[in-house]
Amino acid sequence: MEFGWSEQQLAFRRKLLDFLDETLPPDWSDIARDGPGSHAQMDYAREFCPKMAQAGLLTRHWPVEYGGEAGATPWEHMILSEEMWSIGDPRSSGYMGANWIAPTIMKYGTPEQKAFHLGKIASGEVLWAQGFSEPSAGSDLASLRTQATRVQGGYVINGSKIWTSYAHSADYVYLLTRTEGAAHAGITIFLVDLKLPGIDIRPINSILGEGEFHEVFFTDVFVPDEARLGEEGRGWAIVRAALHSERIGAARHEMARRTILKAVAELRRRKRFSDPVVRMRAATALALARAARLLVYAVVEGRVKARDPSAETSIARYALYEADKAAAAFVAEFLPESLLDGGDGQLRAAFASGATVGLAAGSAEVQLNLIARDGLSLPMKA
């Protein structure tokens, strides 16, 4: 099996690194220390994403008919994710629009929706939020209760979402609602302008700092028919397609790897790396990062070969959780002073990411259930 990169892929990585060297400000680590959902980073993303688009990097992996580059493959997309995520992702939620919201619009959207949304995403001028989880339906999306009631010309939405990242500065939310029916059968998706009247966004304080999580309340929010993505009540298939892209869309394996290497370098500098326990923990964390990378690469290879989504995605996602968690724990145990105010921005961001990775993009427990069902064919109920 060939594990090396092609000359074309290496050239793309060099181009991307050159762009980052030329574009990111000297104080980037300070901007990134509170995570991609912070006010500072979202403000910077509005400057960064258009520059990335102008350089032909933001949506290079899209199909050619929607503005992507001929010959680009999912491998270049993974290289992009690795270099972006490992430094804190200056795209902020721009990655969300480019990576999984746009592809679902390409597949399920009307010509008018494609014309309106895809151009804005490709130019880097809009940021998105994801309206999935609810107070009574966290990772169990089939139990969501936010109601969309049909009226003349559209729908009226009432309900709430929780743990909504990026909501304070996003332009649109990819919103899951219930129209008719129970469980998966009644889910309908809307592309909602967050400036509409009746939407109230409230921050939730968390370990990740300001701006990362929110509650979003919808009170008699009218959205036109044109905002509905796909058929009414048929949104679950769209959600599954989106989640398949989202769950490995952030290259957490590379962030974990670089975090461990940076922490080890700092421990060496302080002459604190001779302890065999420290060395063993570093080796274990690095092995988890490398294992996660190979599992993610297996999913990417499946996309290259147009294989249908499988339990491999959930397996890779769980491995990313383990790698991210191990890197965060290593930093917290052996370099706790780096997590204080004024500490290392990259290590702080990695610790915060590891502290919440078990919830993002589907909880770790949900991934294990999916692996049991789809990978091992185990019964879901005893």
Sine and cosine of phi, psi and omega as CSV:
sin_phi,cos_phi,sin_psi,cos_psi,sin_omega,cos_omega
0.00,0.00,0.67,-0.74,-0.03,-1.00
-1.00,-0.06,0.88,-0.48,-0.01,-1.00
-0.97,-0.23,-0.03,1.00,-0.05,-1.00
-0.99,0.11,0.27,-0.96,0.06,-1.00
-1.00,-0.03,0.54,-0.84,0.06,-1.00
-0.96,0.27,0.24,-0.97,0.04,-1.00
-0.87,0.49,-0.62,0.78,0.03,-1.00
-0.89,0.45,-0.67,0.74,0.00,-1.00
-0.93,0.35,-0.64,0.77,0.06,-1.00
-0.90,0.44,-0.63,0.78,0.03,-1.00
-0.91,0.42,-0.62,0.79,0.04,-1.00
-0.91,0.42,-0.67,0.74,0.02,-1.00
-0.89,0.46,-0.65,0.76,0.03,-1.00
-0.89,0.45,-0.67,0.75,0.02,-1.00
-0.88,0.47,-0.68,0.73,-0.01,-1.00
-0.91,0.41,-0.69,0.72,0.01,-1.00
-0.91,0.43,-0.61,0.79,0.06,-1.00
-0.89,0.46,-0.67,0.74,0.02,-1.00
-0.88,0.48,-0.70,0.71,0.01,-1.00
-0.90,0.43,-0.66,0.75,0.03,-1.00
-0.87,0.49,-0.61,0.79,-0.05,-1.00
-0.99,0.16,-0.41,0.91,-0.20,-0.98
-0.97,-0.22,-0.69,0.72,-0.09,-1.00
-0.92,0.38,0.65,-0.76,0.00,-1.00
-0.96,0.27,0.35,-0.94,0.01,-1.00
-0.85,0.53,-0.49,0.87,-0.02,-1.00
-1.00,-0.10,0.44,0.90,-0.06,-1.00
-0.84,0.55,-0.66,0.76,-0.03,-1.00
-0.88,0.47,-0.51,0.86,0.06,-1.00
-0.95,0.31,-0.62,0.78,0.04,-1.00
-0.91,0.42,-0.63,0.78,-0.14,-0.99
-1.00,0.09,-0.15,0.99,-0.19,-0.98
-0.92,0.40,-0.42,0.91,0.00,-1.00
-0.99,-0.14,0.19,0.98,0.12,-0.99
1.00,-0.03,0.29,-0.96,-0.09,-1.00
-0.92,0.40,-0.24,0.97,0.01,-1.00
-1.00,-0.04,-0.01,1.00,-0.03,-1.00
-0.94,0.33,0.36,-0.93,0.04,-1.00
-0.87,0.50,-0.69,0.73,-0.05,-1.00
-0.88,0.47,-0.69,0.73,-0.06,-1.00
-0.96,0.27,-0.58,0.81,0.05,-1.00
-0.93,0.37,-0.59,0.81,0.09,-1.00
-0.89,0.46,-0.68,0.73,0.00,-1.00
-0.92,0.38,-0.58,0.82,-0.01,-1.00
-0.86,0.51,-0.51,0.86,0.01,-1.00
-0.93,0.36,-0.36,0.93,0.11,-0.99
-1.00,0.00,-0.62,0.78,-0.12,-0.99
-0.97,0.26,-0.72,0.70,-0.09,-1.00
-0.87,0.49,-0.68,0.73,0.08,-1.00
-0.88,0.48,-0.58,0.81,0.05,-1.00
-0.91,0.41,-0.64,0.77,0.03,-1.00
-0.90,0.43,-0.64,0.77,0.05,-1.00
-0.90,0.43,-0.69,0.72,0.01,-1.00
-0.89,0.46,-0.50,0.87,0.03,-1.00
-0.99,0.13,-0.01,1.00,0.02,-1.00
0.97,0.26,0.48,0.88,-0.10,-1.00
-0.92,-0.39,-0.40,0.91,-0.17,-0.99
-0.93,0.36,-0.69,0.72,-0.07,-1.00
-0.80,-0.60,0.53,0.85,0.00,-1.00
-0.85,0.52,-0.51,0.86,-0.07,-1.00
-0.99,0.14,-0.07,1.00,0.01,-1.00
-0.93,0.36,0.35,-0.94,0.14,-0.99
-0.85,0.53,0.54,-0.84,-0.07,-1.00
-0.84,0.54,-0.60,0.80,-0.05,-1.00
-0.91,0.41,-0.28,0.96,0.05,-1.00
-0.94,-0.33,0.26,0.97,0.09,-1.00
0.97,-0.25,0.06,1.00,0.04,-1.00
-0.96,0.27,0.12,-0.99,-0.06,-1.00
-1.00,-0.09,0.73,-0.69,0.02,-1.00
-0.87,0.50,0.71,-0.70,0.04,-1.00
1.00,0.01,-0.19,0.98,0.03,-1.00
-0.94,0.33,0.59,-0.81,-0.03,-1.00
-0.80,-0.60,0.16,-0.99,0.09,-1.00
-0.85,0.53,-0.34,0.94,0.02,-1.00
-0.93,0.37,-0.65,0.76,0.08,-1.00
-0.90,0.44,-0.58,0.82,0.06,-1.00
-0.89,0.46,-0.64,0.77,0.03,-1.00
-0.93,0.38,-0.63,0.78,0.07,-1.00
-0.86,0.50,-0.70,0.71,0.04,-1.00
-0.86,0.51,-0.71,0.70,-0.01,-1.00
-0.89,0.45,-0.66,0.75,-0.01,-1.00
-0.88,0.48,-0.73,0.69,-0.05,-1.00
-0.95,0.31,-0.56,0.83,0.00,-1.00
-0.96,0.30,-0.81,0.59,-0.13,-0.99
-0.91,0.41,-0.56,0.83,-0.07,-1.00
-0.93,0.38,-0.29,0.96,0.05,-1.00
-0.94,-0.33,0.13,0.99,0.04,-1.00
0.97,-0.26,0.02,1.00,0.03,-1.00
0.81,0.58,1.00,0.05,0.03,-1.00
-0.92,0.40,-0.13,0.99,0.09,-1.00
-0.96,0.27,-0.27,0.96,-0.14,-0.99
0.79,0.62,-0.74,-0.67,-0.04,-1.00
-0.98,0.19,0.10,0.99,0.12,-0.99
-0.87,0.49,-0.47,0.88,0.03,-1.00
-0.90,0.44,-0.56,0.83,-0.07,-1.00
-0.90,0.43,-0.74,0.67,0.02,-1.00
-0.88,0.47,-0.68,0.73,-0.07,-1.00
-0.96,0.27,-0.59,0.81,-0.17,-0.98
-1.00,0.09,-0.68,0.74,-0.09,-1.00
-0.71,-0.71,-0.41,0.91,0.04,-1.00
-0.95,0.30,-0.75,0.66,0.00,-1.00
-0.85,0.53,-0.71,0.70,0.02,-1.00
-0.86,0.51,-0.57,0.82,0.04,-1.00
-0.95,0.31,-0.54,0.84,0.09,-1.00
-0.92,0.39,-0.65,0.76,0.04,-1.00
-0.85,0.52,-0.64,0.77,-0.10,-1.00
-1.00,0.09,-0.60,0.80,-0.15,-0.99
-0.90,-0.44,-0.18,0.98,-0.09,-1.00
-0.98,0.20,0.34,-0.94,0.10,-1.00
-0.98,0.22,0.28,-0.96,0.08,-1.00
-0.82,0.57,-0.60,0.80,0.00,-1.00
-0.93,0.38,-0.66,0.75,0.04,-1.00
-0.90,0.43,-0.64,0.77,0.04,-1.00
-0.89,0.45,-0.71,0.70,-0.02,-1.00
-0.89,0.45,-0.61,0.79,-0.07,-1.00
-0.98,0.19,-0.75,0.66,-0.17,-0.99
-1.00,0.04,-0.65,0.76,-0.13,-0.99
-0.91,0.42,-0.62,0.79,0.04,-1.00
-0.90,0.44,-0.65,0.76,0.01,-1.00
-0.91,0.41,-0.64,0.77,0.02,-1.00
-0.93,0.38,-0.70,0.71,-0.05,-1.00
-0.90,0.43,-0.49,0.87,0.01,-1.00
-1.00,0.08,-0.15,0.99,0.01,-1.00
0.98,0.21,0.33,0.94,-0.10,-0.99
-1.00,-0.06,-0.12,0.99,-0.01,-1.00
-0.78,-0.62,0.49,-0.87,0.08,-1.00
-0.86,-0.51,0.57,-0.82,-0.10,-1.00
-0.90,-0.44,0.40,-0.92,0.21,-0.98
-0.84,-0.54,0.27,-0.96,-0.07,-1.00
-0.88,-0.47,0.92,-0.40,-0.03,-1.00
-0.99,-0.16,0.98,0.22,-0.04,-1.00
-0.95,-0.32,-0.93,0.38,-0.16,-0.99
-0.92,0.40,0.50,-0.87,0.05,-1.00
-0.74,-0.68,0.30,-0.95,-0.01,-1.00
-0.82,0.58,-0.57,0.82,-0.02,-1.00
-0.95,-0.31,0.16,0.99,-0.02,-1.00
-0.47,-0.88,0.96,0.28,-0.04,-1.00
-0.92,0.38,-1.00,0.03,0.02,-1.00
-1.00,0.08,-0.15,0.99,0.03,-1.00
-1.00,-0.02,0.98,0.19,-0.11,-0.99
-0.90,0.44,-0.44,0.90,-0.01,-1.00
-0.91,0.42,-0.26,0.97,-0.02,-1.00
-0.99,-0.14,0.17,0.99,-0.05,-1.00
-0.89,0.46,0.49,-0.87,-0.10,-0.99
-0.85,-0.53,-0.17,0.99,0.01,-1.00
-0.82,0.57,0.86,-0.52,-0.21,-0.98
-0.98,-0.19,0.74,-0.68,0.15,-0.99
-0.92,-0.39,0.91,-0.41,-0.06,-1.00
-0.96,-0.26,0.79,-0.61,-0.04,-1.00
-0.94,0.35,0.72,-0.70,0.10,-0.99
-0.71,-0.70,0.01,-1.00,0.01,-1.00
-0.86,0.50,0.87,-0.49,0.09,-1.00
1.00,0.09,-0.02,1.00,-0.01,-1.00
0.15,-0.99,-0.65,-0.76,-0.07,-1.00
-0.62,-0.78,0.46,-0.89,0.16,-0.99
-0.93,-0.38,0.80,-0.61,-0.10,-0.99
-0.95,-0.31,0.75,-0.66,0.09,-1.00
-0.71,-0.71,0.67,-0.74,0.01,-1.00
0.54,-0.84,-0.27,-0.96,-0.02,-1.00
-0.48,-0.88,0.40,-0.92,0.10,-1.00
-0.82,-0.57,0.41,-0.91,-0.02,-1.00
-0.68,-0.73,0.36,-0.93,-0.05,-1.00
0.88,0.47,0.50,0.87,-0.06,-1.00
-0.99,0.17,0.95,-0.32,0.04,-1.00
-0.96,0.28,0.52,-0.85,0.14,-0.99
0.95,0.31,0.01,1.00,-0.17,-0.99
-0.89,0.46,-0.52,0.86,-0.11,-0.99
-0.89,0.45,-0.47,0.88,-0.07,-1.00
-0.81,-0.58,0.03,1.00,-0.02,-1.00
-0.96,0.29,0.39,-0.92,0.03,-1.00
-1.00,-0.05,-0.60,0.80,-0.04,-1.00
-0.71,-0.70,0.40,-0.92,0.10,-1.00
-0.82,-0.57,0.70,-0.72,0.07,-1.00
-1.00,0.04,0.99,-0.16,-0.31,-0.95
-0.95,-0.30,0.81,-0.59,0.11,-0.99
-1.00,-0.08,0.75,-0.66,0.01,-1.00
-0.71,-0.70,0.16,-0.99,0.12,-0.99
-0.93,-0.36,0.75,-0.66,0.07,-1.00
-0.95,-0.30,-0.98,0.19,0.05,-1.00
-0.78,-0.62,0.39,-0.92,0.07,-1.00
1.00,0.03,0.15,-0.99,-0.03,-1.00
-0.94,-0.34,0.31,-0.95,0.06,-1.00
0.78,0.63,-0.68,-0.73,-0.10,-0.99
-0.91,0.42,-0.46,0.89,-0.15,-0.99
-0.92,0.39,-0.36,0.93,-0.11,-0.99
-0.96,-0.29,0.26,0.96,-0.09,-1.00
-1.00,0.02,0.73,-0.68,0.04,-1.00
-0.76,-0.66,0.64,-0.77,-0.07,-1.00
-0.96,-0.28,0.64,-0.77,0.07,-1.00
-0.77,-0.64,0.55,-0.84,0.11,-0.99
-0.98,-0.22,0.98,-0.20,-0.26,-0.97
-0.93,-0.37,0.76,-0.65,0.11,-0.99
-0.94,0.33,0.85,-0.52,-0.06,-1.00
-0.96,0.27,-0.06,1.00,0.06,-1.00
-1.00,-0.03,0.01,1.00,-0.01,-1.00
-0.90,0.43,0.56,-0.83,0.05,-1.00
-0.90,0.43,0.58,-0.82,0.01,-1.00
0.99,-0.14,-0.04,1.00,0.03,-1.00
-0.98,-0.21,0.82,-0.57,-0.03,-1.00
-0.85,-0.52,0.86,-0.51,-0.06,-1.00
-0.94,-0.34,0.83,-0.55,-0.04,-1.00
-0.82,-0.57,0.77,-0.64,-0.02,-1.00
-0.95,0.31,0.47,-0.88,0.11,-0.99
-0.89,-0.46,0.84,-0.53,0.04,-1.00
-0.94,0.34,0.67,-0.75,-0.04,-1.00
-0.47,-0.88,0.07,-1.00,0.03,-1.00
-0.89,0.45,-0.39,0.92,-0.02,-1.00
-0.98,0.19,-0.09,1.00,0.04,-1.00
1.00,-0.05,-0.16,-0.99,-0.11,-0.99
-0.94,0.35,0.63,-0.78,0.18,-0.98
1.00,0.00,-0.12,0.99,-0.13,-0.99
-0.99,0.16,-0.69,0.73,-0.07,-1.00
-0.84,-0.54,0.46,-0.89,-0.02,-1.00
-0.52,-0.86,0.37,-0.93,0.33,-0.94
-0.99,-0.15,0.66,-0.75,0.03,-1.00
-0.81,-0.59,0.86,-0.52,-0.04,-1.00
-0.96,-0.29,0.69,-0.72,0.02,-1.00
-0.90,-0.45,0.89,-0.45,-0.01,-1.00
-0.84,-0.55,0.96,-0.28,0.00,-1.00
0.77,0.64,0.74,0.68,0.01,-1.00
-1.00,0.09,0.89,-0.46,0.02,-1.00
-1.00,0.03,0.78,-0.62,0.12,-0.99
-0.82,-0.58,0.66,-0.75,-0.02,-1.00
-0.96,0.29,0.27,-0.96,0.04,-1.00
-0.82,0.57,-0.54,0.84,-0.06,-1.00
-0.91,0.42,-0.25,0.97,-0.01,-1.00
-1.00,0.07,-0.19,0.98,-0.01,-1.00
-0.98,0.21,0.75,-0.66,0.04,-1.00
-0.99,-0.17,0.89,-0.45,-0.03,-1.00
0.98,0.19,-0.14,-0.99,-0.05,-1.00
-0.98,0.22,0.48,-0.88,0.07,-1.00
-0.89,0.46,0.74,-0.67,0.04,-1.00
0.97,0.23,0.04,1.00,-0.03,-1.00
-0.91,-0.42,0.46,0.89,-0.12,-0.99
-0.98,0.21,-0.29,0.96,-0.10,-0.99
-0.90,0.44,-0.61,0.79,0.03,-1.00
-0.90,0.44,-0.59,0.80,0.04,-1.00
-0.93,0.37,-0.67,0.75,0.02,-1.00
-0.87,0.49,-0.69,0.72,-0.01,-1.00
-0.89,0.46,-0.65,0.76,0.04,-1.00
-0.90,0.44,-0.65,0.76,0.00,-1.00
-0.91,0.41,-0.70,0.72,-0.04,-1.00
-0.92,0.40,-0.53,0.85,0.04,-1.00
-0.87,0.49,-0.61,0.79,0.04,-1.00
-0.98,0.22,-0.63,0.78,-0.12,-0.99
-0.93,0.36,-0.59,0.80,-0.21,-0.98
-0.93,0.38,-0.41,0.91,0.12,-0.99
-0.86,-0.51,0.26,0.96,-0.04,-1.00
-0.93,0.37,-0.47,0.88,0.05,-1.00
-0.99,-0.15,0.86,-0.51,-0.09,-1.00
-0.98,0.20,0.93,0.36,-0.04,-1.00
-0.90,0.43,-0.44,0.90,0.02,-1.00
-0.87,0.49,-0.62,0.79,-0.02,-1.00
-0.97,0.24,-0.58,0.81,0.10,-1.00
-0.89,0.46,-0.68,0.73,0.02,-1.00
-0.89,0.46,-0.70,0.71,-0.02,-1.00
-0.87,0.49,-0.74,0.67,-0.05,-1.00
-0.94,0.34,-0.53,0.85,0.07,-1.00
-0.89,0.45,-0.73,0.68,0.01,-1.00
-0.88,0.47,-0.72,0.70,-0.02,-1.00
-0.90,0.44,-0.63,0.78,0.03,-1.00
-0.92,0.38,-0.66,0.75,0.02,-1.00
-0.90,0.44,-0.66,0.75,0.03,-1.00
-0.89,0.45,-0.68,0.73,0.02,-1.00
-0.87,0.49,-0.64,0.77,0.01,-1.00
-0.93,0.36,-0.63,0.78,0.04,-1.00
-0.92,0.40,-0.60,0.80,0.08,-1.00
-0.89,0.46,-0.69,0.72,-0.01,-1.00
-0.87,0.50,-0.59,0.80,0.00,-1.00
-1.00,0.04,0.07,1.00,0.00,-1.00
0.85,0.53,0.69,0.72,0.00,-1.00
-0.85,-0.52,0.33,0.94,-0.06,-1.00
-0.96,-0.29,0.14,0.99,-0.01,-1.00
-0.99,0.11,-0.32,0.95,0.00,-1.00
-0.89,0.45,0.83,-0.56,-0.04,-1.00
-0.88,0.47,-0.48,0.88,0.04,-1.00
-0.93,0.38,-0.69,0.73,0.03,-1.00
-0.88,0.47,-0.70,0.72,-0.02,-1.00
-0.91,0.42,-0.64,0.76,0.03,-1.00
-0.90,0.44,-0.69,0.73,0.00,-1.00
-0.90,0.43,-0.63,0.78,0.04,-1.00
-0.90,0.44,-0.69,0.72,0.00,-1.00
-0.90,0.44,-0.65,0.76,0.02,-1.00
-0.89,0.45,-0.71,0.70,0.00,-1.00
-0.90,0.44,-0.65,0.76,0.00,-1.00
-0.92,0.39,-0.62,0.79,0.05,-1.00
-0.89,0.46,-0.63,0.77,0.04,-1.00
-0.90,0.44,-0.63,0.78,0.03,-1.00
-0.90,0.43,-0.67,0.74,-0.01,-1.00
-0.94,0.34,-0.61,0.79,0.06,-1.00
-0.90,0.44,-0.68,0.74,0.03,-1.00
-0.88,0.47,-0.65,0.76,0.01,-1.00
-0.86,0.52,-0.71,0.70,-0.03,-1.00
-0.91,0.42,-0.60,0.80,0.03,-1.00
-0.94,0.35,-0.62,0.78,0.09,-1.00
-0.90,0.44,-0.68,0.73,0.00,-1.00
-0.88,0.47,-0.54,0.84,0.06,-1.00
-0.90,0.45,-0.62,0.78,0.05,-1.00
-0.92,0.39,-0.68,0.74,0.03,-1.00
-0.87,0.49,-0.68,0.73,0.03,-1.00
-0.87,0.50,-0.60,0.80,0.07,-1.00
-0.89,0.46,-0.60,0.80,0.04,-1.00
-0.94,0.35,-0.63,0.78,0.04,-1.00
-0.86,0.51,-0.63,0.78,-0.04,-1.00
-1.00,-0.06,0.18,0.98,0.09,-1.00
0.86,0.51,0.57,0.82,0.09,-1.00
-0.98,0.21,0.49,-0.87,0.03,-1.00
-0.92,0.39,0.51,-0.86,0.06,-1.00
-0.84,0.54,0.56,-0.83,-0.03,-1.00
-0.58,-0.81,-0.13,-0.99,0.04,-1.00
-0.90,0.44,-0.25,0.97,0.04,-1.00
-0.82,0.57,-0.58,0.82,-0.02,-1.00
-0.91,0.42,-0.69,0.72,0.02,-1.00
-0.93,0.37,-0.59,0.81,0.05,-1.00
-0.89,0.45,-0.71,0.70,0.02,-1.00
-0.90,0.43,-0.64,0.77,0.00,-1.00
-0.89,0.45,-0.66,0.75,0.01,-1.00
-0.92,0.39,-0.60,0.80,0.05,-1.00
-0.90,0.43,-0.61,0.79,0.07,-1.00
-0.89,0.46,-0.64,0.76,0.05,-1.00
-0.86,0.51,-0.74,0.68,-0.02,-1.00
-0.90,0.44,-0.66,0.76,-0.01,-1.00
-0.92,0.39,-0.72,0.69,-0.02,-1.00
-0.89,0.45,-0.68,0.73,-0.01,-1.00
-0.90,0.44,-0.66,0.75,-0.01,-1.00
-0.91,0.40,-0.64,0.77,0.02,-1.00
-0.90,0.43,-0.68,0.73,0.01,-1.00
-0.89,0.45,-0.67,0.74,-0.01,-1.00
-0.91,0.41,-0.60,0.80,0.02,-1.00
-0.89,0.45,-0.72,0.70,0.02,-1.00
-0.89,0.45,-0.71,0.70,-0.05,-1.00
-0.89,0.45,-0.59,0.81,-0.06,-1.00
-0.99,0.17,-0.63,0.78,-0.16,-0.99
-0.94,-0.33,-0.24,0.97,0.09,-1.00
-0.68,-0.73,0.79,0.62,-0.08,-1.00
-0.88,0.48,-0.49,0.87,-0.01,-1.00
-0.91,0.42,-0.38,0.92,0.01,-1.00
-0.95,0.33,-0.25,0.97,-0.05,-1.00
-1.00,-0.04,-0.09,1.00,0.01,-1.00
-0.98,0.19,0.25,-0.97,0.09,-1.00
-0.82,0.58,0.73,-0.68,-0.05,-1.00
1.00,0.04,-0.03,1.00,0.02,-1.00
-0.98,0.20,-0.12,-0.99,-0.05,-1.00
-0.92,0.38,0.83,-0.55,-0.07,-1.00
-0.90,0.44,-0.65,0.76,-0.01,-1.00
-0.92,0.40,-0.68,0.73,0.00,-1.00
-0.93,0.36,-0.60,0.80,0.06,-1.00
-0.89,0.45,-0.70,0.71,0.00,-1.00
-0.90,0.44,-0.64,0.77,0.00,-1.00
-0.91,0.41,-0.63,0.78,0.03,-1.00
-0.90,0.44,-0.72,0.70,0.00,-1.00
-0.89,0.46,-0.64,0.77,0.02,-1.00
-0.89,0.45,-0.71,0.70,-0.01,-1.00
-0.91,0.42,-0.47,0.88,-0.02,-1.00
-0.95,0.32,-0.37,0.93,-0.07,-1.00
-0.86,-0.51,0.00,1.00,-0.11,-0.99
-0.88,0.47,-0.44,0.90,0.00,-1.00
-0.94,0.34,-0.14,0.99,0.00,-1.00
-0.94,-0.34,-0.54,0.84,-0.12,-0.99
-0.93,0.36,0.58,-0.81,0.08,-1.00
0.84,0.54,0.56,0.83,-0.03,-1.00
0.99,-0.14,0.85,-0.53,-0.12,-0.99
-0.89,0.45,0.35,-0.94,0.01,-1.00
-0.85,0.53,-0.63,0.78,-0.01,-1.00
-0.91,0.42,-0.62,0.79,0.05,-1.00
-0.90,0.44,-0.65,0.76,0.02,-1.00
-0.88,0.48,-0.65,0.76,0.03,-1.00
-0.90,0.44,-0.63,0.78,0.06,-1.00
-0.89,0.45,-0.66,0.75,0.01,-1.00
-0.92,0.39,-0.61,0.80,0.05,-1.00
-0.90,0.44,-0.69,0.72,0.01,-1.00
-0.88,0.48,-0.68,0.74,-0.05,-1.00
-0.97,0.24,-0.80,0.61,-0.16,-0.99
-1.00,0.04,-0.48,0.88,-0.03,-1.00
-0.99,-0.10,-0.58,0.81,-0.06,-1.00
-0.95,-0.31,-0.11,0.99,0.01,-1.00
0.84,0.54,0.59,0.81,0.03,-1.00
-0.99,0.13,0.49,-0.87,0.03,-1.00
-0.94,0.35,0.59,-0.80,-0.02,-1.00
-0.98,0.21,-0.36,0.93,0.02,-1.00
-0.77,-0.64,0.62,-0.78,0.02,-1.00
-0.95,0.31,0.00,0.00,0.00,0.00
